[in-house]
Structure formats: C-alpha cells, structure tokens
C-alpha cells in the first residue's frame, strides 16, 4: 500500500479557475468604480442644490432673526461648556464669492465685498448685531480639494 493520495484535481466545473477568479475580481472592481461614480454624481448634485439654495437670501423677519439667534446661542453655550471659544457658524462653497474666495484666502481688507447670497447675509448679521456685542468673525478656506481653495467657513469667537 502506498501513502500517495489518489490524483484528484480541483479544476472541475465546481471550482473557479484562476482566469475565472481574475474575471470575478475585475467585475468587482468595475462595480465598485461604478458605485463611486454614482456617489460622486449624487454629491455633485447635492452640492449644486446647496449652492442654489445659499444664493437665495433669507427673508429676515423678526421671527426668523430670533430663530437664528436662539439656535446660535444654544450652539455657543454648548461650545463654552466644552471650554471652546470659537465655533464654525457657516460653511459654504467658494463659488458664493465673486472671486471664489481669493480675497478671503489672502485676508484682504475688502473680503466681505466678495460675498453673495446667504453668506453675505450672515456677514451682515454679524456686522449689525453680533459685532456690537464684541463677537469676532473670521472667514477662512476650510478645505483644499486637489490643492485648490474649496469651501469657506465662518467662525464666530468670543474670547
């Protein structure tokens, strides 16, 4: 009697060949890429919708102003409880600036003049209501996709 096992092969119709496995892997990669492209498309559409919304000014009725300031005070109190002295109060695409954020990025004196839509309203709200109460507003680029200026953030501070 020999210790040799019978000669069996795994390469039959129930077991994937190396070529089958390569094709399966390629199909998985194509599906993954297709999903990523679909996700990018959804993100682009959502971003375009956000930009469209932020271009439209809000009707700042006394009620709306009270709602905004109440919400803001709540966020500031929570930040203060955590020992923070600054919060980001708005983030928006740089396309809502007439210069795509160049003046903000370079900290130019007239940077508020480049704002449009709701970011402009947010700046004016700070200028007219919060600055007199000694709050500071800082605007800066908060992300750099592909090394280029991206979204802009408004930061409100109280220290």
DSSP file (Angstrom, degrees, kcal/mol; ACC not computed):
  #  RESIDUE AA STRUCTURE BP1 BP2  ACC     N-H-->O    O-->H-N    N-H-->O    O-->H-N    TCO  KAPPA ALPHA  PHI   PSI    X-CA   Y-CA   Z-CA
    1    1 A X              0   0    0      0, 0.0     2,-0.3     0, 0.0     0, 0.0   0.000 360.0 360.0 360.0 138.1    0.0    0.0    0.0
    2    2 A X        -     0   0    0      2,-0.1     0, 0.0     1,-0.1     0, 0.0  -0.698 360.0-135.4-105.4 157.0    1.3    3.4   -0.9
    3    3 A X        +     0   0    0     -2,-0.3     2,-0.2     2,-0.1    -1,-0.1   0.439  69.7 116.5 -86.3   0.9    1.0    6.7    1.0
    4    4 A X        -     0   0    0      1,-0.1    -2,-0.1     3,-0.0     2,-0.1  -0.509  63.7-132.0 -74.5 134.3    0.1    8.6   -2.2
    5    5 A X        -     0   0    0     -2,-0.2    -1,-0.1     1,-0.1    -2,-0.1  -0.483  37.9 -87.7 -77.7 155.3   -3.3   10.1   -2.4
    6    6 A X        -     0   0    0     -2,-0.1     2,-1.0     1,-0.1    -1,-0.1  -0.320  49.6 -98.7 -62.1 148.8   -5.3    9.5   -5.5
    7    7 A X        +     0   0    0     -3,-0.1     2,-0.4     2,-0.0    -1,-0.1  -0.580  58.1 164.1 -74.3 102.9   -4.7   12.0   -8.2
    8    8 A X        -     0   0    0     -2,-1.0     2,-0.4    -3,-0.0    -3,-0.0  -0.903  22.5-151.7-120.0 151.9   -7.6   14.4   -8.0
    9    9 A X        -     0   0    0     -2,-0.4    -2,-0.0     1,-0.1     3,-0.0  -0.928  14.8-152.4-122.3 147.9   -7.8   17.8   -9.4
   10   10 A X  S    S+     0   0    0     -2,-0.4     2,-2.3     1,-0.1     5,-0.2   0.565  74.3  98.4 -90.2 -10.3   -9.8   20.8   -8.2
   11   11 A X        +     0   0    0      3,-0.1     2,-0.2     2,-0.1    -1,-0.1  -0.453  56.2 114.3 -82.5  71.4  -10.1   22.2  -11.8
   12   12 A X  S >  S-     0   0    0     -2,-2.3     3,-1.5     4,-0.1    -2,-0.0  -0.657  86.7 -79.2-124.5-172.2  -13.6   21.0  -12.5
   13   13 A X  T 3  S+     0   0    0      1,-0.3    -2,-0.1    -2,-0.2     4,-0.1   0.613 125.1  55.5 -68.3 -11.0  -16.9   22.7  -13.1
   14   14 A X  T 3  S+     0   0    0     -4,-0.1     2,-0.4     2,-0.1    -1,-0.3   0.514 100.4  65.0 -97.6  -5.8  -17.5   23.4   -9.4
   15   15 A X  S <  S-     0   0    0     -3,-1.5     2,-0.1    -5,-0.2    -1,-0.1  -0.964  85.4-116.5-123.1 133.9  -14.2   25.2   -8.7
   16   16 A X        -     0   0    0     -2,-0.4     2,-0.1    -5,-0.1    -2,-0.1  -0.372  25.0-135.8 -66.5 138.7  -13.1   28.5  -10.1
   17   17 A X     >  -     0   0    0      1,-0.1     4,-2.4    -2,-0.1     5,-0.2  -0.441  29.8-103.6 -82.1 168.8  -10.1   28.6  -12.4
   18   18 A X  H  > S+     0   0    0      1,-0.2     4,-2.3     2,-0.2     5,-0.1   0.883 125.2  52.1 -60.0 -38.3   -7.5   31.3  -11.9
   19   19 A X  H  > S+     0   0    0      2,-0.2     4,-2.5     1,-0.2    -1,-0.2   0.903 108.1  50.7 -65.8 -41.0   -8.9   33.0  -15.0
   20   20 A X  H  > S+     0   0    0      1,-0.2     4,-2.4     2,-0.2    -2,-0.2   0.912 110.8  49.1 -61.3 -42.4  -12.4   32.9  -13.6
   21   21 A X  H  X S+     0   0    0     -4,-2.4     4,-2.4     2,-0.2    -2,-0.2   0.886 110.4  50.4 -66.4 -38.7  -11.2   34.4  -10.3
   22   22 A X  H  X S+     0   0    0     -4,-2.3     4,-2.4     2,-0.2    -2,-0.2   0.925 111.6  48.1 -63.2 -44.3   -9.4   37.2  -12.2
   23   23 A X  H  X S+     0   0    0     -4,-2.5     4,-2.3     2,-0.2    -2,-0.2   0.901 111.5  50.5 -63.2 -40.8  -12.6   38.0  -14.2
   24   24 A X  H  X S+     0   0    0     -4,-2.4     4,-2.3     2,-0.2    -2,-0.2   0.916 110.2  49.6 -61.9 -44.4  -14.6   38.0  -11.0
   25   25 A X  H  X S+     0   0    0     -4,-2.4     4,-2.3     1,-0.2    -2,-0.2   0.907 110.8  49.9 -62.1 -42.6  -12.1   40.4   -9.4
   26   26 A X  H  X S+     0   0    0     -4,-2.4     4,-2.4     1,-0.2    -1,-0.2   0.890 109.6  51.3 -64.0 -39.1  -12.3   42.7  -12.4
   27   27 A X  H  X S+     0   0    0     -4,-2.3     4,-2.4     2,-0.2    -2,-0.2   0.899 109.2  50.6 -64.6 -40.5  -16.1   42.6  -12.3
   28   28 A X  H  X S+     0   0    0     -4,-2.3     4,-2.5     2,-0.2    -2,-0.2   0.917 110.5  49.5 -61.6 -43.4  -16.0   43.6   -8.6
   29   29 A X  H  X S+     0   0    0     -4,-2.3     4,-2.6     2,-0.2    -2,-0.2   0.903 110.7  49.7 -63.5 -41.6  -13.6   46.5   -9.4
   30   30 A X  H  X S+     0   0    0     -4,-2.4     4,-2.6     2,-0.2    -1,-0.2   0.917 112.1  48.2 -62.5 -43.1  -15.9   47.7  -12.2
   31   31 A X  H  X S+     0   0    0     -4,-2.4     4,-2.2     2,-0.2    -2,-0.2   0.908 111.9  49.4 -63.9 -41.7  -18.9   47.5   -9.9
   32   32 A X  H  X S+     0   0    0     -4,-2.5     4,-2.4     2,-0.2    -2,-0.2   0.924 112.6  47.2 -63.3 -44.8  -17.0   49.4   -7.2
   33   33 A X  H  X S+     0   0    0     -4,-2.6     4,-2.5     1,-0.2    -2,-0.2   0.901 110.7  52.3 -63.9 -41.6  -15.9   52.1   -9.6
   34   34 A X  H  X S+     0   0    0     -4,-2.6     4,-2.1     1,-0.2    -1,-0.2   0.904 110.6  48.1 -60.7 -41.7  -19.5   52.4  -11.0
   35   35 A X  H  X S+     0   0    0     -4,-2.2     4,-2.5     2,-0.2    -2,-0.2   0.898 110.5  51.1 -65.7 -41.7  -20.8   52.9   -7.4
   36   36 A X  H  X S+     0   0    0     -4,-2.4     4,-2.5     2,-0.2    -2,-0.2   0.901 110.5  49.2 -63.3 -40.6  -18.1   55.5   -6.7
   37   37 A X  H  X S+     0   0    0     -4,-2.5     4,-2.2     2,-0.2    -2,-0.2   0.899 110.9  49.9 -65.2 -40.3  -19.0   57.4   -9.8
   38   38 A X  H  X S+     0   0    0     -4,-2.1     4,-2.2     2,-0.2    -2,-0.2   0.903 111.4  49.1 -63.9 -40.6  -22.7   57.3   -8.9
   39   39 A X  H  X S+     0   0    0     -4,-2.5     4,-2.6     2,-0.2    -2,-0.2   0.909 110.0  50.9 -64.2 -42.1  -21.9   58.6   -5.4
   40   40 A X  H  X S+     0   0    0     -4,-2.5     4,-2.8     1,-0.2    -2,-0.2   0.898 109.3  51.7 -62.2 -39.7  -19.8   61.4   -6.9
   41   41 A X  H  X S+     0   0    0     -4,-2.2     4,-2.3     2,-0.2    -1,-0.2   0.915 110.4  48.1 -62.9 -43.3  -22.7   62.3   -9.1
   42   42 A X  H  X S+     0   0    0     -4,-2.2     4,-2.6     2,-0.2    -2,-0.2   0.908 112.4  49.1 -63.3 -41.7  -25.1   62.4   -6.1
   43   43 A X  H  X S+     0   0    0     -4,-2.6     4,-2.7     2,-0.2    -2,-0.2   0.922 110.9  50.0 -63.8 -44.0  -22.6   64.6   -4.2
   44   44 A X  H  X S+     0   0    0     -4,-2.8     4,-2.3     1,-0.2    -2,-0.2   0.906 112.3  47.6 -61.5 -41.6  -22.2   66.9   -7.1
   45   45 A X  H  X S+     0   0    0     -4,-2.3     4,-2.3     2,-0.2    -2,-0.2   0.916 112.7  48.2 -66.1 -42.5  -26.0   67.3   -7.5
   46   46 A X  H  X S+     0   0    0     -4,-2.6     4,-2.5     1,-0.2    -2,-0.2   0.900 111.8  50.4 -64.2 -40.4  -26.4   67.9   -3.7
   47   47 A X  H  X S+     0   0    0     -4,-2.7     4,-2.6     2,-0.2    -2,-0.2   0.907 110.3  49.4 -64.5 -41.9  -23.6   70.5   -3.8
   48   48 A X  H  X S+     0   0    0     -4,-2.3     4,-2.3     2,-0.2    -2,-0.2   0.892 111.7  49.3 -64.2 -39.4  -25.2   72.3   -6.8
   49   49 A X  H  X S+     0   0    0     -4,-2.3     4,-2.3     2,-0.2    -2,-0.2   0.903 111.1  49.6 -66.1 -41.5  -28.6   72.2   -4.9
   50   50 A X  H  X S+     0   0    0     -4,-2.5     4,-2.9     2,-0.2    -2,-0.2   0.932 111.0  49.4 -62.0 -45.4  -27.0   73.6   -1.8
   51   51 A X  H  X S+     0   0    0     -4,-2.6     4,-1.3     1,-0.2    -2,-0.2   0.913 110.3  50.7 -61.0 -42.4  -25.3   76.4   -3.8
   52   52 A X  H  X S+     0   0    0     -4,-2.3     4,-0.6     1,-0.2     3,-0.2   0.917 112.7  46.8 -60.9 -43.4  -28.5   77.3   -5.5
   53   53 A X  H >< S+     0   0    0     -4,-2.3     3,-1.1     1,-0.2    -2,-0.2   0.923 111.2  50.6 -63.9 -45.5  -30.3   77.5   -2.1
   54   54 A X  H 3< S+     0   0    0     -4,-2.9    64,-3.4     1,-0.3    65,-0.4   0.686 100.6  63.9 -71.5 -17.3  -27.5   79.6   -0.5
   55   55 A X  H 3< S+     0   0    0     -4,-1.3     2,-0.6    62,-0.2    62,-0.3   0.763  89.6  80.6 -72.9 -24.1  -27.6   82.0   -3.4
   56   56 A X  S << S-     0   0    0     -3,-1.1    62,-0.1    -4,-0.6    60,-0.0  -0.732  85.0-127.3 -88.2 121.0  -31.1   83.0   -2.4
   57   57 A X        -     0   0    0     -2,-0.6     2,-0.3    60,-0.1    61,-0.1  -0.255  20.5-120.6 -62.2 153.2  -31.3   85.4    0.5
   58   58 A X        -     0   0    0     -4,-0.1     2,-1.1    59,-0.1    -1,-0.1  -0.751  23.2-114.5 -92.5 141.4  -33.5   84.6    3.5
   59   59 A X        -     0   0    0     -2,-0.3     2,-2.1     1,-0.1     5,-0.2  -0.680  30.5-150.3 -75.6 104.4  -36.3   86.9    4.4
   60   60 A X        +     0   0    0     -2,-1.1    -1,-0.1     4,-0.1     2,-0.1  -0.493  26.7 169.9 -83.8  74.6  -35.0   88.1    7.8
   61   61 A X     >  -     0   0    0     -2,-2.1     4,-2.8     1,-0.1     5,-0.2  -0.344  52.1-102.4 -71.7 163.5  -38.3   88.7    9.6
   62   62 A X  H  > S+     0   0    0      1,-0.2     4,-2.1     2,-0.2     5,-0.1   0.877 125.6  51.2 -56.6 -36.0  -38.1   89.4   13.3
   63   63 A X  H  > S+     0   0    0      2,-0.2     4,-2.4     1,-0.2    -1,-0.2   0.922 110.7  46.9 -66.7 -44.0  -39.2   85.8   13.9
   64   64 A X  H  > S+     0   0    0      2,-0.2     4,-2.5     1,-0.2    -2,-0.2   0.903 112.0  50.9 -65.5 -40.8  -36.6   84.4   11.6
   65   65 A X  H  X S+     0   0    0     -4,-2.8     4,-2.5     2,-0.2    -1,-0.2   0.902 110.5  49.3 -62.6 -41.6  -33.9   86.6   13.2
   66   66 A X  H  X S+     0   0    0     -4,-2.1     4,-2.5    -5,-0.2    -2,-0.2   0.902 110.6  50.8 -63.9 -41.4  -35.0   85.4   16.7
   67   67 A X  H  X S+     0   0    0     -4,-2.4     4,-2.2     2,-0.2    -2,-0.2   0.921 112.1  47.1 -61.5 -45.0  -34.9   81.7   15.5
   68   68 A X  H  X S+     0   0    0     -4,-2.5     4,-2.5     1,-0.2    -2,-0.2   0.938 114.8  44.7 -63.5 -47.9  -31.4   82.2   14.1
   69   69 A X  H  X S+     0   0    0     -4,-2.5     4,-2.7     2,-0.2    -1,-0.2   0.864 112.2  52.1 -69.1 -34.8  -30.0   83.9   17.2
   70   70 A X  H  X S+     0   0    0     -4,-2.5     4,-2.0    -5,-0.2    -1,-0.2   0.937 112.7  45.5 -64.1 -45.8  -31.7   81.4   19.6
   71   71 A X  H  X S+     0   0    0     -4,-2.2     4,-2.0    -5,-0.2    -2,-0.2   0.911 114.2  49.2 -61.8 -44.0  -30.1   78.5   17.7
   72   72 A X  H  X S+     0   0    0     -4,-2.5     4,-2.5     1,-0.2    -2,-0.2   0.919 109.3  51.2 -63.8 -44.8  -26.8   80.3   17.6
   73   73 A X  H  X S+     0   0    0     -4,-2.7     4,-2.6     1,-0.2    -1,-0.2   0.894 108.3  53.0 -60.6 -39.5  -26.8   81.0   21.3
   74   74 A X  H  X S+     0   0    0     -4,-2.0     4,-2.0     1,-0.2    -1,-0.2   0.925 111.1  45.7 -61.5 -45.2  -27.6   77.3   22.0
   75   75 A X  H  X S+     0   0    0     -4,-2.0     4,-2.1     1,-0.2    -2,-0.2   0.878 112.6  51.1 -65.8 -38.0  -24.6   76.2   20.0
   76   76 A X  H  X S+     0   0    0     -4,-2.5     4,-2.7     2,-0.2    -2,-0.2   0.902 108.6  51.2 -67.9 -40.2  -22.3   78.8   21.6
   77   77 A X  H  X S+     0   0    0     -4,-2.6     4,-2.4     2,-0.2    -2,-0.2   0.925 110.3  49.1 -61.9 -44.4  -23.4   77.7   25.1
   78   78 A X  H  X S+     0   0    0     -4,-2.0     4,-1.2     2,-0.2    -1,-0.2   0.912 112.2  48.6 -61.5 -42.0  -22.6   74.1   24.3
   79   79 A X  H  <>S+     0   0    0     -4,-2.1     5,-2.7     1,-0.2     3,-0.4   0.919 110.6  50.7 -63.4 -43.1  -19.2   75.1   22.9
   80   80 A X  H ><5S+     0   0    0     -4,-2.7     3,-1.6     1,-0.2    -2,-0.2   0.880 105.4  56.4 -62.8 -37.7  -18.5   77.2   26.0
   81   81 A X  H 3<5S+     0   0    0     -4,-2.4    -1,-0.2     1,-0.3    -2,-0.2   0.806 106.1  51.4 -63.5 -28.4  -19.4   74.3   28.2
   82   82 A X  T 3<5S-     0   0    0     -4,-1.2    -1,-0.3    -3,-0.4    -2,-0.2   0.429 124.6-106.8 -86.1   1.1  -16.7   72.3   26.4
   83   83 A X  T < 5S+     0   0    0     -3,-1.6    -3,-0.2     1,-0.3     2,-0.2   0.597  74.7 139.7  85.4  11.2  -14.2   75.1   27.0
   84   84 A X      < -     0   0    0     -5,-2.7    -1,-0.3    -6,-0.2    -2,-0.1  -0.529  38.8-167.9 -87.1 155.9  -14.2   76.3   23.5
   85   85 A X  S    S+     0   0    0     -2,-0.2    73,-1.9     1,-0.2    74,-0.5   0.168  70.4  46.7-125.1  14.4  -14.2   80.0   22.5
   86   86 A X  E     -A  157   0A   0     71,-0.2     2,-0.3    72,-0.1    71,-0.2  -0.986  55.7-175.6-156.5 143.2  -15.0   79.6   18.8
   87   87 A X  E     -A  156   0A   0     69,-2.2    69,-2.7    -2,-0.3     2,-0.6  -0.988  32.4-115.7-138.1 151.5  -17.5   77.8   16.6
   88   88 A X  E     +A  155   0A   0     -2,-0.3    67,-0.3    67,-0.2     3,-0.1  -0.779  31.8 179.1 -83.2 121.9  -18.0   77.4   12.9
   89   89 A X  E     +     0   0A   0     65,-2.6     2,-0.3    -2,-0.6    66,-0.2   0.596  62.8  15.6-101.3 -13.9  -21.3   79.0   12.2
   90   90 A X  E     -A  154   0A   0     64,-1.2    64,-2.8     2,-0.0     2,-0.4  -0.966  52.6-170.5-160.1 142.6  -21.4   78.6    8.4
   91   91 A X  E     +A  153   0A   0     -2,-0.3     2,-0.3    62,-0.2    62,-0.2  -0.999  22.2 161.8-133.2 133.5  -19.7   76.6    5.7
   92   92 A X  E     -A  152   0A   0     60,-2.4    60,-3.2    -2,-0.4    -2,-0.0  -0.986  42.4 -87.2-151.2 156.6  -20.3   77.3    2.0
   93   93 A X    >   -     0   0    0     -2,-0.3     3,-1.9    58,-0.2    58,-0.2  -0.340  35.1-124.3 -65.1 145.6  -18.8   76.7   -1.4
   94   94 A X  G >  S+     0   0    0      1,-0.3     3,-1.7    56,-0.2     6,-0.3   0.657 104.1  79.5 -65.7 -13.7  -16.3   79.3   -2.6
   95   95 A X  G 3  S+     0   0    0      1,-0.3    -1,-0.3     5,-0.2     5,-0.1   0.583  77.3  72.2 -70.6  -7.7  -18.4   79.8   -5.7
   96   96 A X  G <  S+     0   0    0     -3,-1.9    20,-1.6     3,-0.1     2,-0.4   0.327  87.3  77.5 -87.2   8.0  -20.6   82.0   -3.5
   97   97 A X  B X  S-C  115   0B   0     -3,-1.7     3,-1.7    18,-0.2    18,-0.2  -0.936  85.9-131.4-111.5 141.0  -17.8   84.6   -3.5
   98   98 A X  T 3  S+     0   0    0     16,-2.9    17,-0.1    -2,-0.4    -1,-0.1   0.738 111.8  37.8 -63.7 -20.6  -17.4   86.7   -6.6
   99   99 A X  T >  S-     0   0    0     15,-0.2     3,-1.2    -5,-0.1    -1,-0.3   0.146 116.4-109.5-115.1  17.5  -13.6   85.8   -6.6
  100  100 A X  T <  S-     0   0    0     -3,-1.7    -5,-0.2    -6,-0.3    -6,-0.1   0.784  78.3 -52.6  57.3  31.0  -14.0   82.2   -5.5
  101  101 A X  T 3> S+     0   0    0     -7,-0.2     4,-2.9    13,-0.1    -1,-0.2   0.512 100.7 129.9  91.4   5.7  -12.5   83.0   -2.1
  102  102 A X  H <> S+     0   0    0     -3,-1.2     4,-2.0     1,-0.2     6,-0.1   0.921  75.9  47.2 -60.0 -46.0   -9.3   84.7   -3.2
  103  103 A X  H  4>S+     0   0    0      2,-0.2     5,-2.6     1,-0.2     8,-0.2   0.890 114.4  47.5 -65.1 -38.6   -9.8   87.8   -1.0
  104  104 A X  H >45S+     0   0    0      3,-0.2     3,-1.4     1,-0.2    -2,-0.2   0.938 111.3  50.5 -65.9 -46.2  -10.7   85.6    2.0
  105  105 A X  H 3<5S+     0   0    0     -4,-2.9    -2,-0.2     1,-0.3    -1,-0.2   0.845 115.4  42.8 -60.9 -34.2   -7.6   83.4    1.4
  106  106 A X  T 3<5S-     0   0    0     -4,-2.0    -1,-0.3    -5,-0.2    -2,-0.2   0.329 108.1-125.5 -94.8   6.9   -5.4   86.4    1.2
  107  107 A X  T < 5 +     0   0    0     -3,-1.4    -3,-0.2    -4,-0.2     2,-0.1   0.865  43.4 179.7  51.3  42.9   -7.0   88.1    4.2
  108  108 A X    > < -     0   0    0     -5,-2.6     3,-1.7    -6,-0.1    -1,-0.2  -0.459  36.5-120.7 -74.4 146.8   -7.7   91.3    2.1
  109  109 A X  T 3  S+     0   0    0      1,-0.3     3,-0.4    -2,-0.1    -1,-0.1   0.858 109.8  48.4 -56.2 -39.7   -9.5   94.1    3.8
  110  110 A X  T >  S+     0   0    0      1,-0.2     3,-1.8     2,-0.1     4,-0.4   0.147  70.8 123.7 -91.1  21.0  -12.4   94.2    1.5
  111  111 A X  G X   +     0   0    0     -3,-1.7     3,-1.8     1,-0.3     4,-0.3   0.819  66.0  63.2 -55.0 -34.5  -13.1   90.4    1.5
  112  112 A X  G >  S+     0   0    0     -3,-0.4     3,-1.5     1,-0.3    -1,-0.3   0.814  91.4  67.2 -61.4 -26.0  -16.8   90.9    2.7
  113  113 A X  G <  S+     0   0    0     -3,-1.8    -1,-0.3     1,-0.3    -2,-0.2   0.707  93.6  59.7 -66.0 -17.6  -17.5   92.7   -0.6
  114  114 A X  G <  S+     0   0    0     -3,-1.8   -16,-2.9    -4,-0.4    -1,-0.3   0.565  84.7 104.3 -86.0  -8.5  -16.9   89.4   -2.5
  115  115 A X  B <   -C   97   0B   0     -3,-1.5     2,-0.3    -4,-0.3   -18,-0.2  -0.434  47.3-176.9 -77.7 147.1  -19.7   87.6   -0.6
  116  116 A X    >>  -     0   0    0    -20,-1.6     4,-1.1    -2,-0.1     3,-0.8  -0.881  44.9  -3.1-132.2 166.9  -23.1   86.9   -2.2
  117  117 A X  H 3> S-     0   0    0     -2,-0.3     4,-1.7   -62,-0.3     3,-0.3  -0.120 123.4  -9.4  58.3-141.7  -26.4   85.3   -1.1
  118  118 A X  H 3> S+     0   0    0    -64,-3.4     4,-2.9     1,-0.2    -1,-0.2   0.826 131.8  60.0 -66.3 -33.6  -26.7   83.9    2.4
  119  119 A X  H <> S+     0   0    0     -3,-0.8     4,-2.3   -65,-0.4    -1,-0.2   0.917 106.2  49.7 -59.7 -37.8  -23.1   84.2    3.2
  120  120 A X  H  X S+     0   0    0     -4,-1.1     4,-2.5    -3,-0.3    -2,-0.2   0.924 111.3  48.7 -62.9 -43.3  -23.4   87.9    2.6
  121  121 A X  H  X S+     0   0    0     -4,-1.7     4,-2.6     2,-0.2    -2,-0.2   0.895 109.4  52.4 -62.9 -39.7  -26.5   88.0    4.9
  122  122 A X  H  X S+     0   0    0     -4,-2.9     4,-2.2     2,-0.2    -1,-0.2   0.919 109.8  48.7 -63.2 -42.8  -24.6   86.1    7.6
  123  123 A X  H  X S+     0   0    0     -4,-2.3     4,-3.1     1,-0.2    -2,-0.2   0.941 112.4  48.2 -60.8 -46.6  -21.7   88.6    7.4
  124  124 A X  H  X S+     0   0    0     -4,-2.5     4,-2.8     1,-0.2     5,-0.3   0.859 108.4  54.8 -64.6 -35.6  -24.2   91.5    7.7
  125  125 A X  H  X>S+     0   0    0     -4,-2.6     4,-2.3     2,-0.2     5,-1.0   0.931 112.2  43.6 -61.3 -45.4  -26.0   89.8   10.6
  126  126 A X  I  X>S+     0   0    0     -4,-2.2     5,-3.4     3,-0.2     4,-1.0   0.958 115.3  49.0 -62.3 -50.0  -22.7   89.6   12.4
  127  127 A X  I  <5S+     0   0    0     -4,-3.1     5,-0.3     1,-0.2    -2,-0.2   0.892 120.7  34.7 -57.8 -43.1  -21.7   93.2   11.5
  128  128 A X  I  <5S+     0   0    0     -4,-2.8    -1,-0.2    -5,-0.2    -2,-0.2   0.779 135.7  14.3 -87.1 -27.8  -25.1   94.6   12.6
  129  129 A X  I  <5S+     0   0    0     -4,-2.3     4,-0.2    -5,-0.3    -3,-0.2   0.741 127.9  36.2-120.3 -34.9  -26.0   92.5   15.6
  130  130 A X  I ><XS+     0   0    0     -4,-1.0     5,-2.0    -5,-1.0     3,-0.7   0.832 106.9  59.6 -97.8 -35.1  -23.0   90.5   16.9
  131  131 A X  G > <S+     0   0    0     -5,-3.4     3,-2.4     1,-0.2    -4,-0.1   0.914 101.6  56.4 -60.5 -41.9  -20.0   92.7   16.4
  132  132 A X  G 3 5S+     0   0    0     -6,-0.3    -1,-0.2     1,-0.3    -2,-0.2   0.786 104.0  55.3 -60.2 -23.2  -21.6   95.4   18.7
  133  133 A X  G < 5S-     0   0    0     -3,-0.7    -1,-0.3    -4,-0.2    -2,-0.2   0.228 126.2-105.9 -91.9  13.8  -21.8   92.6   21.3
  134  134 A X  T < 5S+     0   0    0     -3,-2.4     2,-0.3     1,-0.3    -3,-0.2   0.675  70.6 145.9  72.7  22.8  -18.0   92.1   20.9
  135  135 A X      < -     0   0    0     -5,-2.0     2,-0.3    -9,-0.1    -1,-0.3  -0.662  39.1-140.3 -83.6 147.5  -18.1   88.9   18.9
  136  136 A X  E     -B  157   0A   0     21,-2.4    21,-2.4    -2,-0.3     2,-0.4  -0.825   8.0-153.3-108.2 148.5  -15.4   88.4   16.3
  137  137 A X  E     -B  156   0A   0     -2,-0.3     2,-0.4    19,-0.2    19,-0.2  -0.986  10.3-174.8-123.2 130.5  -15.9   86.8   12.8
  138  138 A X  E     -B  155   0A   0     17,-2.5    17,-3.1    -2,-0.4     2,-0.4  -0.982   6.5-161.7-123.3 135.4  -13.2   85.0   10.9
  139  139 A X  E     +B  154   0A   0     -2,-0.4     2,-0.3    15,-0.2    15,-0.2  -0.953  22.3 155.1-114.9 135.9  -13.6   83.7    7.4
  140  140 A X  E     -B  153   0A   0     13,-2.0    13,-3.0    -2,-0.4     2,-0.3  -0.995  49.2 -95.4-155.7 156.7  -11.2   81.1    6.0
  141  141 A X  E     -B  152   0A   0     -2,-0.3    11,-0.3    11,-0.2    10,-0.1  -0.598  35.3-172.6 -70.6 129.3  -10.8   78.4    3.4
  142  142 A X        +     0   0    0      9,-2.8     2,-0.3    -2,-0.3    10,-0.2   0.555  62.4  28.4-108.7  -9.9  -11.6   75.1    5.3
  143  143 A X        -     0   0    0      8,-0.9     7,-2.1     2,-0.0     2,-0.3  -0.994  55.6-156.2-148.4 158.0  -10.7   72.5    2.6
  144  144 A X    >   -     0   0    0     -2,-0.3     3,-1.7     5,-0.2     2,-0.2  -0.663  13.8-166.3-132.8  74.3   -8.4   72.3   -0.3
  145  145 A X  G >  S-     0   0    0      3,-0.3     3,-2.1    -2,-0.3    -2,-0.0  -0.472  81.7  -8.2 -67.6 129.2   -9.6   69.7   -2.9
  146  146 A X  G 3  S-     0   0    0      1,-0.3    -1,-0.3    -2,-0.2     3,-0.1   0.788 129.4 -62.1  54.5  30.4   -6.8   68.9   -5.3
  147  147 A X  G <  S+     0   0    0     -3,-1.7     2,-0.3     1,-0.3    -1,-0.3   0.542 112.7 114.7  77.7   6.9   -4.7   71.7   -3.8
  148  148 A X  S <  S-     0   0    0     -3,-2.1    -3,-0.3     1,-0.1    -1,-0.3  -0.809  79.2 -88.4-109.8 151.0   -7.2   74.4   -4.8
  149  149 A X        +     0   0    0     -2,-0.3    -5,-0.2    -5,-0.2     3,-0.1  -0.311  54.4 169.3 -57.1 135.0   -9.3   76.6   -2.4
  150  150 A X        +     0   0    0     -7,-2.1   -56,-0.2     1,-0.4    -6,-0.1   0.173  42.6   4.3-115.9-126.4  -12.6   74.8   -1.6
  151  151 A X        -     0   0    0    -58,-0.2    -9,-2.8   -10,-0.1    -8,-0.9  -0.205  62.6-137.7 -66.0 155.1  -15.3   75.6    1.0
  152  152 A X  E     -AB  92 141A   0    -60,-3.2   -60,-2.4   -11,-0.3     2,-0.4  -0.908  13.1-155.3-113.6 140.9  -15.2   78.6    3.2
  153  153 A X  E     -AB  91 140A   0    -13,-3.0   -13,-2.0    -2,-0.4     2,-0.5  -0.937   7.7-147.5-117.5 141.9  -16.0   78.6    6.9
  154  154 A X  E     -AB  90 139A   0    -64,-2.8   -65,-2.6    -2,-0.4   -64,-1.2  -0.930  18.5-163.9-102.3 128.3  -17.3   81.5    9.1
  155  155 A X  E     -AB  88 138A   0    -17,-3.1   -17,-2.5    -2,-0.5     2,-0.5  -0.962   5.2-157.3-118.3 126.1  -16.0   81.2   12.6
  156  156 A X  E     -AB  87 137A   0    -69,-2.7   -69,-2.2    -2,-0.5     2,-0.3  -0.876  16.6-176.5-102.1 129.9  -17.6   83.2   15.5
  157  157 A X  E     -AB  86 136A   0    -21,-2.4   -21,-2.4    -2,-0.5   -71,-0.2  -0.904  23.3-173.2-128.9 158.3  -15.4   83.7   18.5
  158  158 A X              0   0    0    -73,-1.9   -72,-0.1    -2,-0.3    -1,-0.1   0.136 360.0 360.0-136.4  18.8  -15.9   85.3   21.9
  159  159 A X              0   0    0    -74,-0.5   -73,-0.1   -23,-0.0   -24,-0.1   0.380 360.0 360.0-123.7 360.0  -12.5   85.4   23.6
